[in-house]
Amino acid sequence: MKIVFMGTPEFASMLLERLLASGEHEVAAVVTVPDKAVGRGLKLTPSAVKTVAQRHGLPLLQPARLRDEAFLRELASFEAELFVVIAFRMLPEVVWRMPAKGTVNLHASLLPRYRGAAPIQRAIMNGEKESGVTTFLINERLDEGALLLSAKVPIAPEETGGELHDALLEAGWPLLAETLRQLEAGECRPVKQVTDGSEPPSAPKIFKEDCRIAWDRPSETIYNQIRALSPYPGAFTMVRRKGEEEPVLLKIFRARVVPNAEGLPQGTLQTDDKRFLRIAASDGCVEVGELQLFGKRRMAVRDFLAGNKGYDGACCTEG
C-alpha cells in the first residue's frame, strides 16, 4: 500500500524505521510537527520522526495548522491509500477521512483504557500490572475509534516508564505489520469500543505538577510515580539541608519501599552518609536507588553520598 506516516517522538520514529526496513509498503510522505525551540539557547530542534524522514530522503510536511488549505492539497497529492498515525496530534475529519482505507493509529495501551497523551506513564503511576498496544481506526473523538488488533504486555513490579516504552515498542511493530497486512487483504473487522459502564482510566499529558512528589501520600503511590516518570521527565522533590535556606531540586529515578521503622515525620530524609538514603512518606519510606541533584549528573545513591554529606534530617518539600 501507499502510506503517509504521521508522528512525532522516538516511539513513532522507531516504528517508522521498522516500516521502512520491512519494504512491504511504500511510505509516500511523512507528516510531523514544526521544529521546536529547545534549551537555554532556544535552538530549533527537529522531531525524532523528522530526523528519520530526512535520513531516508522522504517527502516531509510540517504544518502548523492541520486545516491549512495548502497542506491539505499537498497531502492529497500523494494519493495515499492509508494514513498511519503514531503519537502525533488529534486530526481533523478532513484529514482522517482522506485515504480510501482510512487512518490507523497505534496506541500504547489496551483501549479503551488509558486514552490520551501519556498512557505509558499513567499506567505505571496507577500501579497497573498489564499494558499493551492497540491499533484502531481514527474518528472524531480522541482514541475512541473502532478497534482493529491488540497485544498485551505485562508490567513488572520494578519496571520504569522507559523500560515499558521499549517493551511496548517491541510489541508494537508486529501488531502494526499484521494490521497493515489485514487491511491490505480486506481481512480487518473493526469492532466498536465498549466499556463495562464505568469510566476507564485516562492518560492526560504529563505536566510539571505530576512530577512533584508529595510526601504525605502512601509510599507505594510515590514509588509508582518515580518509576513511571523515569528516565524522563523524572519525579522530583525539593531538599533543604539543615542550616541552608534555599532548597535544591532533587530528581529520583529508582527507589524501593521500606518500612518507616523510626517513625520519621513525612518528608524527612534519613541517611548514613554511606550506603542508604530514604525519605518518609505517610505510611513508610522510599529508599532511593538513583538520583540527580540539580546541576549534577544522574548517579547511584552510594556515589552521591560519597561526595554529598550532611543530608541526614533534611526536609523534602513539594515546592
URHUTA-V589285 format. One record per run of one state. SS is the DSSP state (H for helix, E for strand, - for the rest). FROM is the first residue (numbers start at 1). TO is the last residue. If there is no record, write none. Layout:
((SS	FROM	TO) (SS	FROM	TO))
This chain:
((-	1	1) (E	2	7) (-	8	9) (H	10	22) (-	23	25) (E	26	31) (-	32	35) (E	36	38) (-	39	42) (E	43	45) (-	46	47) (H	48	55) (-	56	59) (E	60	61) (-	62	68) (H	69	77) (-	78	81) (E	82	86) (-	87	92) (H	93	96) (-	97	102) (E	103	107) (-	108	114) (E	115	115) (-	116	118) (H	119	125) (-	126	129) (E	130	137) (-	138	146) (E	147	154) (-	155	160) (H	161	185) (-	186	190) (E	191	191) (-	192	201) (E	202	202) (-	203	207) (H	208	211) (E	212	212) (-	213	218) (H	219	228) (-	229	234) (E	235	240) (-	241	247) (E	248	258) (-	259	267) (E	268	271) (-	272	276) (E	277	280) (-	281	284) (E	285	293) (-	294	298) (E	299	300) (H	301	307) (-	308	314) (E	315	317) (-	318	319))
